[in-house]
Amino acid sequence: MDFAGYISRNKIEFIIYPEEMDVIYNSRPAFNGLYGNPAVYYDDMQEFIKNNCELAYEFHDRVYGMRIMQYTNTKPWSVKIYKVKE
């Protein structure tokens, strides 16, 4: 199932997107244990967000947006909340 199919099938209305996802993708395979291999879904996810979502809210936090201990508290990490368009 592709990313769009997963969102539709599970009737997901909002996507919470921490900046951590980009760090994991750009550092692969070092952190694949957190979400699996993001290369499998990352491009589809980015395309879906770009074409089918609108940014509802964004905030920055030194801890919440990053669970990888070596990066936690190193900067204010972004967390974006996207609304899936109907």
C-alpha positions in Angstrom: 0.0 0.0 0.0 1.3 3.5 -0.8 1.3 6.4 1.5 -1.8 8.0 0.1 -3.7 4.7 0.4 -2.7 4.3 4.0 -3.9 7.8 4.9 -7.2 7.2 3.1 -7.8 3.7 4.4 -7.2 4.8 8.0 -9.2 8.0 7.6 -6.3 10.1 8.9 -7.2 13.7 9.2 -3.9 15.2 10.6 -0.3 14.4 10.2 2.2 15.4 12.9 5.5 15.8 11.3 8.6 16.2 13.5 11.8 17.5 11.9 13.3 14.3 13.3 11.9 12.5 10.2 14.2 14.4 7.9 17.2 13.7 10.1 16.4 10.0 10.1 16.0 10.0 6.3 19.2 11.9 5.7 21.2 9.7 8.1 20.0 6.3 7.0 20.6 3.6 7.8 21.8 4.8 11.2 18.3 5.3 12.7 16.2 2.9 10.7 15.3 1.2 14.0 13.0 4.0 14.9 10.6 3.9 11.9 12.0 1.2 9.7 13.8 2.2 6.5 12.3 5.6 5.6 13.5 5.3 2.0 10.5 3.0 1.4 7.9 5.7 2.1 9.7 9.0 2.4 9.3 10.3 -1.1 5.6 9.3 -1.3 5.1 10.9 2.1 6.7 14.2 1.0 4.7 14.2 -2.2 1.5 13.5 -0.4 2.1 16.3 2.1 3.0 18.7 -0.6 -0.1 18.0 -2.8 -2.8 16.9 -0.3 -2.2 18.7 2.9 -2.1 22.2 4.3 0.0 23.3 7.2 -2.3 23.9 10.2 0.3 24.7 12.8 4.0 24.7 13.5 6.0 25.0 16.7 9.5 24.5 17.8 10.8 22.5 20.8 14.2 21.4 21.8 12.9 18.0 23.0 9.5 17.1 21.5 10.6 17.3 17.9 13.6 15.1 18.3 13.7 11.7 20.2 17.3 10.9 19.1 19.3 11.5 22.3 22.4 12.8 20.6 20.3 15.6 18.9 17.8 16.4 21.7 18.3 19.8 23.2 20.8 20.8 20.5 18.4 23.3 18.8 14.7 24.1 18.6 13.4 21.3 16.3 10.3 22.0 14.3 7.1 20.1 14.5 4.5 20.6 11.8 0.9 19.6 11.9 -0.7 19.1 8.6 -4.4 18.9 7.8 -5.2 16.4 5.2 -7.4 18.0 2.5 -10.7 16.3 1.8 
